[in-house]
Amino acid sequence: QELLVESGGGLVQAGGSLRLSCAASKSIYSSSVMSWYRQAPGKQRELVASITLTGRIASEDSVKGRFTISRDNMLNTMYLQMTSLKPEDTGVYYCYAKKFAGADYWGKGTLVTVSS
């Protein structure tokens, strides 16, 4: 079964840190560009950061310098290290995988709440 499972969300004060994890099935992980998306209350889902198999990274301007995306190819896991969190970072964070062959997959999401 192909799937993505996020973990690591929670409640944190502004200025704090969290690390999100996305464990992927091998068949997805080994053939996909992996990304983190987030959806704030009342807003559309937006791309936060992406990472290719070779480690090429792209990230949204508002998180540059604060969030770091990475992947562990031995564990089939992607991470998002979030520092200097702000209340506007609050939302549900989703793991997303886009296979080279075209199929894509979403995780169920993990909630991040940043209090002011």
Phi, psi and chi 1 to 4 in degrees:
 res  aa     phi    psi   chi1   chi2   chi3   chi4
   1 GLN       -  130.3 -176.7  179.4    1.5      -
   2 GLU   -90.3  128.7  -63.0 -170.5  -50.4      -
   3 LEU  -158.8  165.6   52.2   81.8      -      -
   4 LEU  -129.3  133.7  -56.9  169.6      -      -
   5 VAL  -129.7  116.9  179.9      -      -      -
   6 GLU   -90.3  154.8  -56.9   98.2  -27.1      -
   7 SER  -156.3  166.3   61.3      -      -      -
   8 GLY   106.2   -5.8      -      -      -      -
   9 GLY   -70.5  170.7      -      -      -      -
  10 GLY   165.2 -168.0      -      -      -      -
  11 LEU  -102.2  130.6  172.9   63.6      -      -
  12 VAL  -143.8  150.5   63.9      -      -      -
  13 GLN   -79.0  155.0  -71.1 -173.0  -30.1      -
  14 ALA   -54.7  137.3      -      -      -      -
  15 GLY    92.2  -10.5      -      -      -      -
  16 GLY   -83.9 -174.2      -      -      -      -
  17 SER  -133.3  153.5  -60.0      -      -      -
  18 LEU  -146.2  153.2  -77.3  174.0      -      -
  19 ARG  -122.9  121.2 -172.0  175.8   82.0  154.1
  20 LEU   -93.8  147.1  -53.5 -177.2      -      -
  21 SER  -125.8  148.5  -60.0      -      -      -
  22 CYS  -132.9  107.9  171.9      -      -      -
  23 ALA   -89.3  127.5      -      -      -      -
  24 ALA  -117.8  150.3      -      -      -      -
  25 SER   -66.8  149.5   60.5      -      -      -
  26 LYS   -59.9  -36.8 -174.3  175.1 -177.4  178.6
  27 SER   -65.0  -27.6   63.0      -      -      -
  28 ILE   -82.8  -51.3  -68.5  177.6      -      -
  29 TYR   -59.2  -41.1 -173.9   90.4      -      -
  30 SER   -77.0   -4.0   60.8      -      -      -
  31 SER  -139.0   28.7   58.9      -      -      -
  32 SER  -137.3  151.5  -61.0      -      -      -
  33 VAL   -82.9  130.5  175.3      -      -      -
  34 MET  -106.8  145.0  -55.9  -74.2  -67.0      -
  35 SER  -143.2  158.6  -58.3      -      -      -
  36 TRP  -111.9  131.5  -73.2  100.8      -      -
  37 TYR  -116.9  161.7  -79.4   75.3      -      -
  38 ARG  -141.3  154.0   67.6 -176.1  177.8 -171.0
  39 GLN  -134.4  112.1 -172.5  165.9   18.0      -
  40 ALA   -80.2  156.7      -      -      -      -
  41 PRO   -55.2  126.9  -25.2   34.1      -      -
  42 GLY    76.8    7.6      -      -      -      -
  43 LYS  -123.5  166.0  -65.1 -172.0  176.8 -178.7
  44 GLN   -76.9  155.4  -70.8 -172.1  -31.1      -
  45 ARG   -66.7  138.1 -164.4  172.1  -64.4 -172.3
  46 GLU  -132.0  150.8   64.3  174.7   -1.4      -
  47 LEU   -74.4  133.4  175.9   65.3      -      -
  48 VAL   -99.6  -52.1  175.7      -      -      -
  49 ALA  -163.8  154.7      -      -      -      -
  50 SER  -133.9  155.9  -65.2      -      -      -
  51 ILE  -146.5  133.4 -175.6  167.3      -      -
  52 THR   -86.4  175.3   67.2      -      -      -
  53 LEU   -61.2  -31.4  -88.2  172.2      -      -
  54 THR   -90.5    2.9   56.6      -      -      -
  55 GLY    93.7    8.1      -      -      -      -
  56 ARG   -71.5  132.4 -179.8  170.7  -66.4 -177.5
  57 ILE  -119.1  143.2  -69.2  169.9      -      -
  58 ALA  -134.8  140.9      -      -      -      -
  59 SER  -143.7  155.3   57.7      -      -      -
  60 GLU   -72.1  145.4 -163.6  -96.1  -28.3      -
  61 ASP   -57.1  -37.8  -74.5  -14.2      -      -
  62 SER   -69.8  -14.4   69.1      -      -      -
  63 VAL  -109.3   -6.3  -53.8      -      -      -
  64 LYS   -60.6  134.9  -74.2 -179.8  178.9  176.8
  65 GLY    85.5  -10.9      -      -      -      -
  66 ARG  -117.9  -39.3  -59.6 -171.6  -60.1  122.7
  67 PHE  -108.5  141.5  -68.4    8.9      -      -
  68 THR  -128.5  122.9  -57.3      -      -      -
  69 ILE   -96.2  142.7 -170.5  171.3      -      -
  70 SER  -153.7  167.2   61.7      -      -      -
  71 ARG  -142.6  144.9   55.9 -165.6  -64.1  172.1
  72 ASP  -111.0  106.0 -174.3  -35.3      -      -
  73 ASN   -72.0  -14.9  -65.2  -21.4      -      -
  74 MET   -81.1  -32.3  -65.3  -63.9  -68.6      -
  75 LEU  -100.5   -0.9  -62.2  177.6      -      -
  76 ASN    53.5   43.9  -61.6  -28.6      -      -
  77 THR  -132.7  139.6  -59.5      -      -      -
  78 MET  -110.2  149.7  175.0  179.6   65.2      -
  79 TYR  -128.5  158.2  -57.9   98.1      -      -
  80 LEU  -136.1  106.3 -174.1   68.2      -      -
  81 GLN   -87.5  119.4  178.8   67.0   50.1      -
  82 MET  -114.9  124.0  -55.3 -173.9  -66.7      -
  83 THR  -124.7  167.7   63.0      -      -      -
  84 SER    47.3   47.1  -58.8      -      -      -
  85 LEU   -64.6  145.6  -78.3  160.4      -      -
  86 LYS  -120.5  156.5  -56.0  175.2 -178.7  179.4
  87 PRO   -55.4  -32.4  -29.8   36.8      -      -
  88 GLU   -72.4   -6.1   51.7  -96.7   42.8      -
  89 ASP   -82.8   -5.8  -65.1  -42.6      -      -
  90 THR   -60.9  137.3  -67.0      -      -      -
  91 GLY   161.4 -179.6      -      -      -      -
  92 VAL   -91.4  127.4  178.5      -      -      -
  93 TYR  -102.8  129.0  -76.7   68.6      -      -
  94 TYR  -116.6  141.0  -64.0   92.0      -      -
  95 CYS   -89.9  138.3  178.2      -      -      -
  96 TYR  -137.1  138.2  172.9   76.2      -      -
  97 ALA  -128.8  132.4      -      -      -      -
  98 LYS  -118.6  112.3  175.3   73.4  170.3  177.5
  99 LYS   -73.5  152.1  -80.7 -166.6  167.3 -175.2
 100 PHE   -61.1  -30.3  -53.7  134.0      -      -
 101 ALA   -79.4   -6.6      -      -      -      -
 102 GLY   117.5  -27.9      -      -      -      -
 103 ALA   -67.8  149.2      -      -      -      -
 104 ASP  -134.3  159.1   61.0   -5.7      -      -
 105 TYR  -141.6  145.5  -55.2   86.2      -      -
 106 TRP  -120.9  144.6  -71.7   96.0      -      -
 107 GLY   -83.2  176.8      -      -      -      -
 108 LYS   -85.1  -13.0  -67.2 -176.1  178.0 -179.7
 109 GLY    98.3  155.6      -      -      -      -
 110 THR  -136.6  134.9 -175.5      -      -      -
 111 LEU   -85.6  130.2  177.0   62.9      -      -
 112 VAL  -116.2  124.4  171.9      -      -      -
 113 THR  -123.4  122.6  -56.5      -      -      -
 114 VAL  -112.0  117.2 -176.1      -      -      -
 115 SER   -92.4  148.1   63.1      -      -      -
 116 SER   -89.4      -   56.4      -      -      -
